[in-house]
Amino acid sequence: MLALLDNKYQIDLSKPIDISIPLTNTDENPIAWYIEKPVIEPVIFGDWIGKVSEGKSSTNFNNIFFNPHGHGTHTECLGHITNDFYSINQSLKQFFFFAKLITIEPDKIGDDYVITKEHISTSLNVTIEALIIRTLPNQKEKKSRKYSNTNPPYLSEEAAVFIRESEIQHLLIDLPSVDKEHDEGKLLAHKAFWNVKDTVNLNSDARLNATITEMIYVPDEIEDGDYILNLQIASFENDASPSKPILYKI
């Protein structure tokens, strides 16, 4: 099925490119931020077990315990770092965007690997609404990696400022965070992207509708370039939600 956008762009809706990582209760699930793997298990009431294969239920009826920030692909709003509550479900109200996928090999700076402003500025030549960053090396192990205490690559503050000043509303990245793992709570890239100057008394020009999506995975066979992004979230009234970003070739 073809869809026409702005009377000049066509996308084939029958060929979605899913760049999310599914959530499972196995050791294959990626984990960040020092937590355990998700729990997916049937409800139990006395002798009754909500699992058809156990022979005591006509339906499968599971509880799920997970953390959106640490257990897979998720989309967050500025409520992730503010004193007052802001919900991703209220912040993200549009779901289709013109997007660009770029691939970056972070620079080694001291003991860190950093995505710099120069990486971003040399890759952008058109006006877009969403930026998708794939980092090198791009091993498939990203889909099951245990990130805690590994000091993953991150985005410099200057790069985040440049992305904000380029009027990019939605940033997607294949890392557990845009910020350094152990950064003394500074969260420089988060604050720069959302233009949050004070997390307690929020400034009036903070970017309430901008989002960050972390822990995506973009396979090597997906070429850099322009796409339509469909950014799907679950309707959680929370600062973040598990999400399913889908790309369509233009």
N, CA and C of each residue as an Amber inpcrd file, in Angstrom:
protein
   750
   0.8460000  -1.1940000   0.0000000   0.0000000   0.0000000   0.0000000
   0.8800000   1.2410000   0.0000000   0.6710000   2.1380000  -0.9380000
   1.4350000   3.3680000  -1.0150000   0.6680000   4.5030000  -0.3600000
   1.3970000   5.3430000   0.3700000   0.8010000   6.5470000   0.9630000
   1.4990000   7.7590000   0.3710000   0.7300000   8.8210000   0.1220000
   1.2610000  10.0390000  -0.4690000   1.3770000  11.1040000   0.6000000
   2.5500000  11.7240000   0.7110000   2.7970000  12.7540000   1.7060000
   3.1020000  14.0730000   1.0130000   2.3990000  15.1290000   1.4190000
   2.6380000  16.4730000   0.8850000   2.5910000  16.5130000  -0.6420000
   1.8140000  15.6080000  -1.2280000   1.6000000  15.5750000  -2.6750000
   2.8620000  15.3230000  -3.4930000   3.9720000  14.9490000  -2.8390000
   5.1730000  14.6850000  -3.6240000   6.0240000  13.5340000  -3.1110000
   5.7940000  13.0640000  -1.8870000   6.5800000  11.9550000  -1.3550000
   5.6920000  10.7290000  -1.2330000   6.2170000   9.5790000  -1.6290000
   5.4920000   8.3340000  -1.4910000   6.2350000   7.4000000  -0.5430000
   5.4720000   6.6970000   0.2950000   6.0480000   5.6470000   1.1310000
   5.2090000   4.3900000   0.9510000   5.8580000   3.2540000   1.0550000
   5.1830000   1.9690000   0.9230000   4.9080000   1.4360000   2.3280000
   3.6460000   1.5010000   2.7430000   3.2790000   1.0920000   4.1020000
   3.4040000  -0.4090000   4.3170000   3.5650000  -1.1640000   3.2330000
   3.7170000  -2.6150000   3.3640000   5.1580000  -3.0160000   3.6450000
   6.0670000  -2.0290000   3.7220000   7.4820000  -2.3330000   3.9450000
   8.0490000  -1.5410000   5.1270000   7.5260000  -1.7840000   6.3250000
   8.0380000  -1.0780000   7.5070000   9.4170000  -1.5830000   7.9060000
  10.2260000  -0.7030000   8.4730000  11.5480000  -1.0510000   8.9940000
  11.5160000  -0.7920000  10.4980000  11.4230000  -1.8480000  11.2700000
  11.2920000  -1.7490000  12.7260000  12.6830000  -1.6020000  13.3420000
  12.9290000  -0.4970000  14.0500000  14.2410000  -0.2970000  14.6890000
  14.1340000  -0.3500000  16.2110000  13.0970000  -1.0160000  16.7030000
  12.9560000  -1.1950000  18.1460000  13.5410000  -2.5310000  18.5730000
  13.8240000  -2.6520000  19.8590000  14.2750000  -3.9060000  20.4580000
  13.1310000  -4.4440000  21.3060000  12.6440000  -5.6590000  21.0380000
  11.5160000  -6.1770000  21.8070000  11.8920000  -6.4860000  23.2520000
  10.9130000  -6.3940000  24.1210000  11.1110000  -6.6850000  25.5370000
  10.7660000  -8.1450000  25.7920000  11.6860000  -8.8760000  26.4350000
  11.4520000 -10.2790000  26.7590000  11.8230000 -10.5200000  28.2290000
  11.4910000 -11.7090000  28.7070000  11.9030000 -12.0740000  30.0720000
  13.0430000 -13.0860000  30.0430000  13.8630000 -13.0100000  28.9960000
  14.9970000 -13.9280000  28.8700000  16.3020000 -13.1560000  29.0600000
  17.3970000 -13.8830000  29.0940000  18.7030000 -13.2540000  29.2260000
  19.1200000 -12.5080000  27.9590000  18.3480000 -12.6490000  26.8820000
  18.6140000 -11.9090000  25.6540000  18.1610000 -10.4560000  25.7450000
  17.3930000 -10.1210000  26.7500000  16.9110000  -8.7430000  26.8690000
  18.0570000  -7.8070000  27.2480000  18.2090000  -6.6690000  26.5640000
  19.2370000  -5.7130000  26.9880000  18.8850000  -5.1260000  28.3430000
  19.9120000  -4.7140000  29.0880000  19.6890000  -4.1500000  30.4190000
  20.6520000  -2.9890000  30.6340000  20.1190000  -1.9140000  31.1980000
  20.9460000  -0.7880000  31.6250000  20.5100000  -0.3600000  33.0130000
  21.3630000   0.4110000  33.6610000  21.0430000   1.0650000  34.9380000
  20.8540000   0.0920000  36.0910000  21.6340000  -1.0160000  36.0830000
  21.8720000  -1.8200000  37.2900000  20.6320000  -2.5730000  37.7730000
  19.6820000  -2.8140000  36.9010000  18.4880000  -3.5540000  37.2930000
  18.5520000  -4.9680000  36.7340000  17.5940000  -5.8090000  37.1230000
  17.5210000  -7.1760000  36.6220000  16.6610000  -7.2020000  35.3530000
  16.6020000  -8.3580000  34.7280000  15.8170000  -8.4900000  33.5040000
  14.3240000  -8.3540000  33.7990000  13.4950000  -8.0660000  32.7880000
  12.0480000  -7.9660000  33.0000000  11.4600000  -9.2850000  33.5050000
  10.3060000  -9.1670000  34.1270000   9.5850000 -10.3480000  34.6000000
   8.2430000 -10.4050000  33.8760000   7.9850000 -11.5100000  33.2020000
   6.6890000 -11.7590000  32.5690000   6.2140000 -13.1080000  33.0900000
   5.1410000 -13.1110000  33.8780000   4.7100000 -14.3480000  34.5250000
   3.1970000 -14.3560000  34.7000000   2.5970000 -15.5450000  34.7090000
   1.1380000 -15.6280000  34.8240000   0.6430000 -15.2230000  36.2110000
  -0.5430000 -14.6590000  36.2240000  -1.2190000 -14.3650000  37.4820000
  -1.5920000 -15.6810000  38.1670000  -1.4320000 -15.7340000  39.4850000
  -1.7870000 -16.9230000  40.2560000  -2.7650000 -16.5270000  41.3630000
  -3.9290000 -17.1800000  41.3740000  -4.8990000 -17.0320000  42.4590000
  -5.1120000 -18.4080000  43.0860000  -4.4600000 -18.6750000  44.1980000
  -4.5890000 -19.9980000  44.8060000  -4.0820000 -21.0720000  43.8700000
  -4.9960000 -22.0130000  43.4840000  -4.6140000 -23.0890000  42.5720000
  -4.7380000 -22.6920000  41.1070000  -5.3250000 -21.5120000  40.8620000
  -5.5480000 -21.0880000  39.4730000  -4.3170000 -20.3650000  38.9370000
  -3.8580000 -20.7750000  37.7470000  -2.6950000 -20.1710000  37.0960000
  -3.1180000 -19.6620000  35.7190000  -2.8450000 -18.4160000  35.4460000
  -3.2620000 -17.8050000  34.1890000  -2.3860000 -18.1900000  33.0140000
  -2.3330000 -19.4890000  32.7340000  -1.5040000 -19.9890000  31.6420000
  -2.1770000 -21.2240000  31.0570000  -2.5410000 -21.1680000  29.7850000
  -3.2980000 -22.2470000  29.1620000  -2.5560000 -23.5760000  29.2520000
  -1.2380000 -23.5370000  29.0580000  -0.4680000 -24.7820000  29.0440000
  -0.4280000 -25.4740000  30.4030000  -0.7810000 -24.7430000  31.4580000
  -0.8380000 -25.3690000  32.7900000  -2.1400000 -26.1260000  33.0050000
  -3.0930000 -25.9810000  32.0880000  -4.3450000 -26.7300000  32.1630000
  -5.3490000 -26.1910000  33.1530000  -5.1030000 -24.9840000  33.6970000
  -6.0240000 -24.4560000  34.6970000  -6.6270000 -23.1050000  34.2810000
  -6.4330000 -22.7450000  33.0300000  -6.9780000 -21.4850000  32.5470000
  -7.2960000 -21.6000000  31.0720000  -8.3450000 -20.8910000  30.6440000
  -8.6930000 -20.8500000  29.2230000  -7.9760000 -19.7160000  28.5050000
  -7.2420000 -18.8950000  29.2710000  -6.5190000 -17.7620000  28.6720000
  -5.1210000 -17.6500000  29.2790000  -4.2210000 -17.0300000  28.5330000
  -2.9340000 -16.6120000  29.0830000  -3.1070000 -15.2150000  29.6560000
  -2.6880000 -15.0230000  30.8990000  -3.0510000 -13.8300000  31.6770000
  -1.8330000 -13.4210000  32.5030000  -0.9110000 -12.6580000  31.8620000
   0.3910000 -12.3760000  32.4690000   0.4690000 -11.0060000  33.1230000
   1.2120000 -10.9470000  34.2140000   1.7210000  -9.6850000  34.7410000
   3.0830000  -9.4180000  34.1100000   3.3930000  -8.1380000  33.8930000
   4.6920000  -7.7580000  33.3420000   5.3090000  -6.6920000  34.2330000
   6.5420000  -6.9220000  34.6700000   7.2800000  -5.9440000  35.4660000
   8.5230000  -5.5460000  34.6900000   8.6280000  -4.2640000  34.3750000
   9.7720000  -3.8110000  33.5940000  10.0190000  -2.3400000  33.8820000
  11.1800000  -1.8540000  33.4350000  11.5060000  -0.4370000  33.5390000
  11.7490000   0.0970000  32.1340000  10.9780000   1.0960000  31.6840000
  11.1450000   1.5580000  30.3040000  12.5350000   2.0940000  30.0050000
  13.1850000   2.7320000  30.9700000  14.5090000   3.3020000  30.7230000
  15.6040000   2.2500000  30.6330000  15.4430000   1.1210000  31.3150000
  16.5230000   0.1630000  31.4120000  16.3440000  -1.1320000  30.6590000
  15.1580000  -1.3340000  30.0490000  14.8620000  -2.6600000  29.5120000
  14.6180000  -2.7030000  28.0060000  14.9140000  -1.6460000  27.2840000
  14.7230000  -1.7310000  25.8370000  14.4090000  -0.3820000  25.2340000
  13.9250000  -0.4110000  23.9980000  13.6340000   0.8160000  23.2710000
  12.5380000   1.6030000  23.9830000  12.8190000   2.8760000  24.2240000
  11.8610000   3.7090000  24.9480000  11.9700000   5.1480000  24.4630000
  10.8780000   5.8760000  24.6140000  10.8240000   7.2880000  24.2510000
  10.4720000   8.0880000  25.4940000  11.2210000   9.1610000  25.7270000
  11.0500000   9.9490000  26.9390000  10.8670000  11.4280000  26.6070000
  10.1970000  12.1270000  27.5140000  10.0160000  13.5690000  27.3940000
  10.8430000  14.2450000  28.4830000  10.7690000  15.5730000  28.5390000
  11.5930000  16.2940000  29.5260000  11.1910000  15.9970000  30.9630000
  10.0200000  15.3760000  31.1580000   9.6350000  14.9520000  32.5030000
  10.6060000  13.9650000  33.1090000  11.4860000  13.4060000  32.3000000
  12.5150000  12.4960000  32.8060000  13.4850000  13.2020000  33.7510000
  13.6380000  14.5270000  33.6200000  14.6420000  15.2270000  34.4250000
  14.0750000  16.4100000  35.2040000  12.7560000  16.6150000  35.1880000
  12.1800000  17.7910000  35.8440000  11.5710000  17.4540000  37.1950000
  11.5020000  18.4680000  38.0440000  10.8590000  18.3290000  39.3440000
   9.3570000  18.0870000  39.1800000   8.7220000  18.8510000  38.3160000
   7.2900000  18.6890000  38.0720000   7.0560000  17.5470000  37.0910000
   5.8540000  16.9800000  37.1460000   5.5280000  15.8200000  36.3190000
   5.1320000  16.2460000  34.9050000   5.7690000  15.6270000  33.9220000
   5.3740000  15.7570000  32.5210000   5.3190000  14.3550000  31.9310000
   4.2850000  14.1050000  31.1560000   4.0330000  12.7640000  30.6300000
   4.3740000  12.6760000  29.1500000   5.0220000  11.5870000  28.7500000
   5.2840000  11.3540000  27.3430000   3.9800000  11.2290000  26.5740000
   2.9490000  10.7030000  27.2020000   1.6650000  10.5340000  26.5340000
   1.0160000  11.8700000  26.2030000   1.3360000  12.9190000  26.9680000
   0.8190000  14.2570000  26.6990000   1.7730000  15.0600000  25.8190000
   3.0450000  14.7210000  25.8380000   4.0440000  15.4850000  25.0830000
   4.0740000  15.1030000  23.6070000   3.9070000  13.8140000  23.3170000
   3.9890000  13.3390000  21.9400000   2.5790000  13.1830000  21.3800000
   2.1880000  14.1110000  20.5120000   0.8290000  14.1250000  19.9660000
   0.8050000  13.9240000  18.4610000   1.9640000  14.0060000  17.7950000
   2.0720000  13.6590000  16.3810000   3.0280000  12.4770000  16.2670000
   2.8630000  11.6890000  15.2120000   3.5640000  10.4060000  15.1950000
   4.2980000  10.1110000  13.8870000   4.1460000  10.9710000  12.8900000
   4.8690000  10.8040000  11.6320000   5.7730000  12.0060000  11.4070000
   7.0420000  11.7340000  11.0340000   8.0200000  12.8120000  10.9150000
   8.9860000  12.5230000   9.7630000   9.4820000  13.6070000   9.1430000
  10.5970000  13.4700000   8.2180000  11.8660000  13.2670000   9.0510000
  12.6050000  12.2250000   8.7230000  13.7440000  11.8310000   9.5480000
  14.9680000  11.5530000   8.6830000  16.1220000  11.6440000   9.3280000
  17.3870000  11.2980000   8.6610000  18.1520000  10.3310000   9.5460000
  18.6180000   9.2560000   8.9360000  19.4720000   8.2750000   9.6120000
  20.9240000   8.5600000   9.2560000  21.7620000   8.6950000  10.2810000
  23.1910000   8.8890000  10.0710000  23.9630000   7.8600000  10.8990000
  25.1410000   7.5070000  10.4410000  26.0030000   6.5600000  11.1530000
  27.2630000   7.2850000  11.5990000  27.6120000   7.1110000  12.8800000
  28.7260000   7.8510000  13.4780000  29.6260000   6.8960000  14.2470000
  30.9200000   7.0710000  14.0720000  31.8910000   6.3720000  14.9200000
  32.3800000   7.3700000  15.9670000  31.9800000   7.2060000  17.2390000
  32.3580000   8.1870000  18.2630000  33.8700000   8.3370000  18.3940000
  34.2950000   9.5490000  18.7630000  35.7110000   9.8230000  18.9880000
  36.1330000   9.3330000  20.3700000  37.3290000   8.7940000  20.4780000
  37.8750000   8.4280000  21.7890000  38.4910000   9.6670000  22.4170000
  37.9280000  10.0820000  23.5420000  38.4170000  11.2430000  24.2810000
  38.6980000  10.7890000  25.7040000  39.9660000  10.6440000  26.0510000
  40.3120000  10.0760000  27.3530000  39.8420000   8.6360000  27.4210000
  39.0560000   8.3190000  28.4420000  38.5160000   6.9710000  28.5890000
  37.1330000   6.8230000  27.9730000  36.6420000   7.8720000  27.3270000
  35.2780000   7.8860000  26.8200000  35.2370000   7.8260000  25.2970000
  34.0740000   7.4490000  24.7730000  33.7820000   7.5360000  23.3460000
  32.6230000   8.5140000  23.1900000  32.8490000   9.5790000  22.4270000
  31.9370000  10.7170000  22.4330000  31.4810000  11.0510000  21.0140000
  30.1720000  11.3120000  20.8730000  29.6120000  11.8410000  19.6360000
  29.6840000  13.3620000  19.7310000  30.3970000  13.9800000  18.8070000
  30.6650000  15.4130000  18.8910000  29.7610000  16.2230000  17.9740000
  29.8090000  17.5240000  18.1620000  29.0760000  18.4420000  17.2840000
  29.5200000  18.2710000  15.8430000  30.8240000  18.0680000  15.6200000
  31.3480000  17.9260000  14.2670000  30.7560000  16.7020000  13.5700000
  30.5830000  15.6220000  14.3200000  29.9440000  14.4410000  13.7450000
  28.5610000  14.7870000  13.1940000  27.7960000  15.5450000  13.9790000
  26.4140000  15.8510000  13.6000000  26.3750000  16.8770000  12.4790000
  27.1340000  17.9430000  12.6240000  27.0450000  19.0640000  11.6770000
  27.4670000  18.6560000  10.2730000  28.4180000  17.7450000  10.1440000
  28.8640000  17.3290000   8.8190000  27.8950000  16.3470000   8.1670000
  26.9330000  15.8440000   8.9300000  26.0010000  14.8470000   8.4010000
  24.6410000  15.4340000   8.0350000  24.3640000  16.6540000   8.4810000
  23.0560000  17.2470000   8.2400000  23.1400000  18.2800000   7.1280000
  22.3140000  18.1090000   6.1060000  22.2850000  19.0750000   5.0090000
  20.8730000  19.4350000   4.5770000  19.8890000  18.9210000   5.3130000
  18.4970000  19.2360000   5.0070000  17.7630000  19.5010000   6.3220000
  16.6070000  20.1410000   6.2160000  15.7740000  20.3800000   7.3890000
  14.9570000  19.1300000   7.6830000  15.0660000  18.6330000   8.8950000
  14.3540000  17.4170000   9.2810000  13.7000000  17.6280000  10.6400000
  12.7690000  16.7400000  10.9580000  12.0920000  16.7890000  12.2580000
  12.6780000  15.7970000  13.2470000  13.2710000  14.7140000  12.7300000
  13.8040000  13.6640000  13.5970000  15.1770000  13.2300000  13.0950000
  16.0780000  12.9850000  14.0410000  17.4270000  12.5260000  13.7340000
  17.6390000  11.1710000  14.3870000  18.1020000  10.2060000  13.5860000
  18.3630000   8.8500000  14.0700000  19.8630000   8.6040000  13.9710000
  20.4800000   8.2630000  15.1020000  21.9230000   8.0540000  15.1420000
  22.2370000   6.5750000  15.3810000  22.9540000   5.9920000  14.4240000
  23.4820000   4.6360000  14.5660000  24.9830000   4.7610000  14.8350000
  25.4620000   4.1220000  15.8860000  26.8780000   4.2290000  16.2460000
  27.6490000   2.9980000  15.7930000  28.9320000   3.2210000  15.5420000
  29.8620000   2.1520000  15.2040000  30.7820000   1.8710000  16.3840000
  31.1700000   0.6050000  16.5930000  30.7500000  -0.5670000  15.8270000
  29.2840000  -0.9280000  16.0960000  28.6570000  -1.5800000  15.1140000
  27.2140000  -1.8270000  15.1810000  26.9110000  -3.3100000  15.3080000
  27.4830000  -3.9420000  16.3300000  27.2680000  -5.3810000  16.5040000
  25.8220000  -5.6950000  16.8730000  25.3850000  -6.8880000  16.4560000
  24.0370000  -7.3430000  16.8090000  23.8810000  -7.5180000  18.3170000
  25.0080000  -7.6080000  19.0220000  24.9590000  -7.7530000  20.4840000
  24.2890000  -6.5600000  21.1680000  24.1400000  -5.4520000  20.4600000
  23.4220000  -4.3080000  21.0310000  22.0060000  -4.7000000  21.4690000
  21.4500000  -5.7030000  20.7900000  20.0760000  -6.1020000  21.0970000
  19.9630000  -6.8770000  22.4000000  21.0960000  -7.2870000  22.9680000
  21.0570000  -8.0480000  24.2260000  22.1270000  -7.5890000  25.2090000
  22.7540000  -6.4580000  24.9590000  23.9120000  -6.0210000  25.7460000
  23.5290000  -5.6550000  27.1740000  24.4280000  -5.9460000  28.1020000
  24.2750000  -5.5310000  29.5000000  25.1610000  -4.2960000  29.7040000
  24.5480000  -3.1350000  29.7720000  25.2760000  -1.8690000  29.7100000
  25.7920000  -1.3650000  31.0650000  25.2760000  -1.8900000  32.1520000
  25.6110000  -1.3400000  33.4630000  27.1160000  -1.3740000  33.7140000
  27.6500000  -0.2250000  34.1220000  29.0650000  -0.0620000  34.4600000
  30.0010000  -0.3910000  33.2930000  29.5910000  -0.0570000  32.0660000
  30.4470000  -0.2780000  30.8990000  30.8590000   1.0330000  30.2400000
  30.4050000   2.1630000  30.7470000  30.7460000   3.4750000  30.1960000
  30.4880000   3.5300000  28.6870000  29.2290000   3.3810000  28.2500000
  28.9280000   3.4100000  26.8150000  29.2220000   4.7860000  26.2090000
  29.3240000   4.8720000  24.8900000  29.4550000   6.1740000  24.2380000
  28.2750000   7.0840000  24.5840000  28.4770000   8.3790000  24.3710000
  27.4110000   9.3400000  24.6930000  27.5610000  10.5780000  23.8220000
  26.5830000  11.4610000  23.9370000  26.5060000  12.6770000  23.1300000
  27.1000000  13.8420000  23.9150000  27.9550000  14.6200000  23.2730000
  28.4930000  15.7980000  23.9600000  27.4150000  16.8610000  24.1200000
  27.6050000  17.7370000  25.0990000  26.6620000  18.8370000  25.3030000
  26.5790000  19.7150000  24.0500000  27.7150000  19.9880000  23.4310000
  27.7400000  20.8460000  22.2460000  26.9660000  20.2020000  21.0890000
  27.0560000  18.8920000  20.9600000  26.2960000  18.1980000  19.9170000
  24.8020000  18.3150000  20.1750000  24.3980000  18.1670000  21.4400000
  22.9810000  18.2700000  21.7850000  22.4580000  19.6850000  21.5370000
  23.2740000  20.6910000  21.8330000  22.8880000  22.0770000  21.5550000
  22.6920000  22.2760000  20.0550000  23.6200000  21.7360000  19.2590000
  23.5210000  21.8780000  17.8050000  22.2460000  21.2200000  17.2840000
  21.9210000  20.0530000  17.7990000  20.6970000  19.3550000  17.3770000
  19.4730000  20.1980000  17.7320000  19.4560000  20.7530000  18.9310000
  18.3350000  21.6150000  19.3310000  18.2410000  22.8440000  18.4380000
  19.3680000  23.4910000  18.1910000  19.3670000  24.7030000  17.3730000
  19.0580000  24.4080000  15.9160000  19.1830000  23.1560000  15.4970000
  18.7790000  22.7460000  14.1510000  17.2800000  22.4650000  14.0790000
  16.5820000  22.7040000  15.2020000  15.1320000  22.5540000  15.3030000
  14.6740000  21.1090000  15.0940000  15.5350000  20.1830000  15.4330000
  15.1660000  18.7660000  15.4190000  14.3790000  18.4720000  16.6920000
  13.1700000  17.9590000  16.5300000  12.2780000  17.7350000  17.6620000
  12.4390000  16.3630000  18.2980000  12.9200000  15.4010000  17.5200000
  12.9530000  14.0250000  18.0080000  14.3140000  13.4030000  17.6960000
  14.9680000  12.9540000  18.7440000  16.3080000  12.3710000  18.6460000
  16.2290000  10.9000000  19.0190000  16.7510000  10.0420000  18.1520000
  16.7590000   8.6030000  18.3910000  18.2010000   8.1110000  18.3180000
  18.5810000   7.2240000  19.2480000  19.9670000   6.7890000  19.3310000
  20.0290000   5.3390000  19.8180000  21.0680000   4.6080000  19.4020000
  21.1770000   3.1850000  19.7500000  22.0190000   2.9560000  20.9980000
  21.9360000   3.8580000  21.9400000  22.6600000   3.7830000  23.2080000
  21.6760000   3.8590000  24.3630000  22.0680000   3.4380000  25.5810000
  21.1340000   3.4930000  26.7100000  20.8450000   4.8970000  27.1930000
  21.6920000   5.8620000  26.8030000  21.4700000   7.2450000  27.2090000
  22.2330000   8.1740000  26.2730000  21.7210000   9.3890000  26.1230000
  22.4980000  10.3990000  25.3880000  23.6070000  10.9540000  26.2700000
  23.5560000  10.6900000  27.5730000  24.5640000  11.2060000  28.5050000
  25.5120000  10.1130000  28.9930000  26.6270000  10.5510000  29.5320000
  27.6330000   9.6590000  30.1250000  27.0150000   8.8870000  31.2790000
  27.3880000   7.6200000  31.4110000  26.7890000   6.7720000  32.4390000
  27.0170000   7.3400000  33.8370000  28.2500000   7.6350000  34.1910000
  28.5580000   8.2130000  35.5050000  28.9580000   9.6790000  35.2890000
  27.9860000  10.5770000  35.4270000  28.2390000  11.9930000  35.1200000
  27.8890000  12.9160000  36.2910000  27.7750000  12.3150000  37.4980000
  27.4620000  13.0780000  38.7140000  26.0940000  13.7580000  38.6180000
  25.1970000  13.1990000  37.8250000  23.8470000  13.7350000  37.7120000
  23.7370000  15.0150000  36.8980000  24.7530000  15.3330000  36.1130000
  24.7260000  16.5900000  35.3430000  23.7450000  16.5340000  34.1810000
  23.6560000  15.3960000  33.5020000  22.7090000  15.2020000  32.3930000
  22.8000000  16.3320000  31.3760000  24.0130000  16.6590000  30.9580000
  24.2420000  17.8330000  30.1190000  23.5590000  17.7270000  28.7650000
  23.6130000  16.5560000  28.1470000  23.0070000  16.4120000  26.8240000
  21.4780000  16.4370000  26.9010000  20.9040000  15.7520000  27.9000000
  19.4490000  15.8270000  28.0870000  19.0010000  17.2770000  28.2530000
  19.6570000  17.9880000  29.1390000  19.2540000  19.3710000  29.4100000
  19.4320000  20.2580000  28.1890000  20.5230000  20.0530000  27.4600000
  20.7750000  20.8790000  26.2790000  19.7360000  20.6100000  25.1970000
  19.4020000  19.3540000  24.9710000  18.4270000  19.0210000  23.9260000
  17.0480000  19.5780000  24.2610000  16.6180000  19.4110000  25.5050000
  15.2940000  19.8990000  25.9070000  15.2960000  21.3850000  26.2810000
  16.4650000  22.0050000  26.2920000  16.6100000  23.4080000  26.6750000
  16.0760000  23.6450000  28.0910000  16.4550000  22.7500000  28.9820000
  16.0640000  22.8590000  30.3910000  17.2070000  23.5160000  31.1550000
  16.9490000  24.7250000  31.6380000  17.9720000  25.4710000  32.3760000
  17.8530000  25.2490000  33.8810000  16.6520000  24.9720000  34.3420000
  16.3990000  24.7610000  35.7700000  15.3610000  23.6590000  35.8750000
  15.7350000  22.5180000  36.4570000  14.8210000  21.3770000  36.5120000
  13.7180000  21.5480000  37.5550000  13.8720000  22.5100000  38.4740000
  12.8510000  22.7600000  39.4980000  11.8830000  23.8360000  39.0320000
  12.4130000  24.9870000  38.6190000  11.5830000  26.0540000  38.0750000
  11.8050000  26.0860000  36.5610000  10.9640000  25.3510000  35.8540000
  11.1760000  25.1350000  34.4260000  11.0530000  26.4340000  33.6380000
  12.0480000  26.6950000  32.7990000  12.0320000  27.8990000  31.9740000
  10.9460000  27.8090000  30.9050000  10.4150000  28.9540000  30.5040000
   9.2660000  29.0050000  29.5930000   9.5970000  28.5120000  28.1880000
  10.8690000  28.5340000  27.8010000  11.2400000  28.0910000  26.4600000
  11.7740000  26.6620000  26.4300000  11.5430000  25.9050000  27.5050000
  11.9040000  24.4780000  27.4850000  11.0620000  23.7660000  26.4250000
  11.6160000  22.7040000  25.8610000  10.9810000  22.0500000  24.7120000
  10.0580000  20.9190000  25.1780000   8.8200000  21.2900000  25.4640000
   7.8540000  20.3700000  26.0450000   7.4640000  19.2320000  25.1040000
   7.5470000  19.4500000  23.8130000   7.0880000  18.4410000  22.8600000
   8.2200000  17.6880000  22.1820000   9.4460000  17.9540000  22.5870000
  10.5880000  17.2390000  22.0230000  10.7940000  15.9160000  22.7640000
  11.2830000  14.9020000  22.0510000  11.4710000  13.5890000  22.6720000
  12.8480000  13.0220000  22.3610000  13.2910000  12.1410000  23.2450000
  14.5070000  11.3520000  23.0550000  14.1200000   9.8800000  23.1040000
  14.5500000   9.1350000  22.1000000  14.3220000   7.6910000  22.0700000
  15.6770000   7.0020000  22.1420000  15.8210000   6.1080000  23.1220000
  17.0990000   5.4350000  23.3610000  16.9550000   3.9230000  23.2060000
  18.1090000   3.2710000  23.0230000  18.1870000   1.8050000  22.8930000
  17.4180000   1.2850000  21.6750000  17.5780000   1.9650000  20.5370000
  17.1020000   1.4100000  19.2800000  18.1780000   0.4830000  18.7170000
  17.8630000  -0.2010000  17.6420000  18.8810000  -0.9570000  16.9000000
  18.5810000  -0.8570000  15.4150000  19.5500000  -0.3510000  14.6490000
  19.4010000  -0.1900000  13.2020000  20.3610000  -1.1510000  12.5140000
  19.8650000  -2.2060000  11.8790000  20.7550000  -3.1770000  11.2230000
  21.6080000  -2.5170000  10.1380000  22.7450000  -3.1370000   9.8680000
  23.6940000  -2.5850000   8.8920000  23.0880000  -2.4260000   7.5010000
  22.1610000  -3.3040000   7.1410000  21.6270000  -3.2640000   5.7800000
  20.7050000  -2.0710000   5.5380000  20.3300000  -1.3630000   6.5960000
  19.5110000  -0.1600000   6.4440000  20.4440000   1.0010000   6.1290000
  20.2810000   1.5960000   4.9730000  21.2100000   2.6220000   4.5150000
  20.9460000   3.9680000   5.1820000  22.0100000   4.7370000   5.3870000
  21.8610000   6.1220000   5.8250000  21.0260000   6.8880000   4.7960000
  20.2920000   7.8810000   5.2870000  19.5090000   8.6830000   4.3500000
  18.2080000   9.1510000   4.9490000  17.3000000   9.5640000   4.0810000
  16.0310000  10.1700000   4.4870000  14.9330000   9.1200000   4.5580000
  14.1010000   9.2470000   5.6010000  13.0060000   8.3110000   5.8390000
  11.8070000   9.0690000   6.4010000  10.6820000   8.3890000   6.4000000
   9.5560000   8.8060000   7.2250000   9.5930000   7.9570000   8.4890000
   9.5230000   8.6130000   9.6220000   9.5120000   7.9350000  10.9190000
   8.0990000   7.9140000  11.4810000   7.6540000   6.7400000  11.8700000
   6.4200000   6.5990000  12.6510000   6.8470000   6.2240000  14.0740000
   6.6990000   7.1560000  14.9960000   7.1500000   6.9400000  16.3690000
   5.9450000   6.5430000  17.2240000   5.8860000   5.2700000  17.5800000
   4.7470000   4.7110000  18.3030000   5.1110000   4.4920000  19.7700000
   4.2160000   4.8990000  20.6640000   4.4110000   4.6640000  22.0960000
   3.1760000   3.9890000  22.6760000   3.3590000   3.3670000  23.8290000
   2.2120000   2.9140000  24.6110000   1.6720000   4.1020000  25.4120000
   0.3920000   4.0780000  25.7260000  -0.2520000   5.2380000  26.3640000
  -0.0330000   5.2350000  27.8790000   1.2140000   5.3680000  28.2780000
   1.5570000   5.4810000  29.6910000   1.5890000   6.9520000  30.0950000
   0.9620000   7.2900000  31.2110000   1.1280000   8.6180000  31.8000000
   2.3660000   8.5480000  32.6990000   3.5070000   8.6510000  32.0530000
   4.8020000   8.5030000  32.7040000   5.7980000   9.3290000  31.9030000
   6.9590000   9.5990000  32.4760000   7.9540000  10.3820000  31.7410000
   8.4690000   9.6500000  30.5130000   8.3420000   8.3100000  30.5010000
   8.8280000   7.5090000  29.3740000   7.8990000   6.3390000  29.1360000
   7.9480000   5.8490000  27.9090000   7.1400000   4.6920000  27.5300000
   7.9710000   3.7790000  26.6440000   7.7600000   2.4570000  26.7310000
   8.3380000   1.6040000  25.7000000   7.8080000   2.0640000  24.3460000
   8.6390000   1.9820000  23.3230000   8.2180000   2.5360000  22.0350000
   8.6430000   1.6510000  20.8800000   8.0590000   1.9350000  19.7150000
   8.2990000   1.1530000  18.5110000   8.4800000   2.0980000  17.3340000
   9.6810000   2.6340000  17.1590000   9.9440000   3.4950000  16.0010000
  10.0310000   2.6630000  14.7190000   9.2860000   3.0990000  13.7080000
   9.2300000   2.4200000  12.4290000   9.6710000   3.3950000  11.3390000
  10.5480000   2.9430000  10.4460000  10.9900000   3.7650000   9.3260000
  10.3320000   3.2830000   8.0260000  10.1100000   4.2360000   7.1190000
   9.6420000   3.9310000   5.7800000  10.5340000   4.6530000   4.7790000
  10.9900000   3.9440000   3.7730000  11.7650000   4.5740000   2.7190000
  10.8730000   5.5510000   1.9510000  11.4540000   6.6750000   1.5790000
  10.7250000   7.6590000   0.7810000  10.9570000   7.3820000  -0.6920000
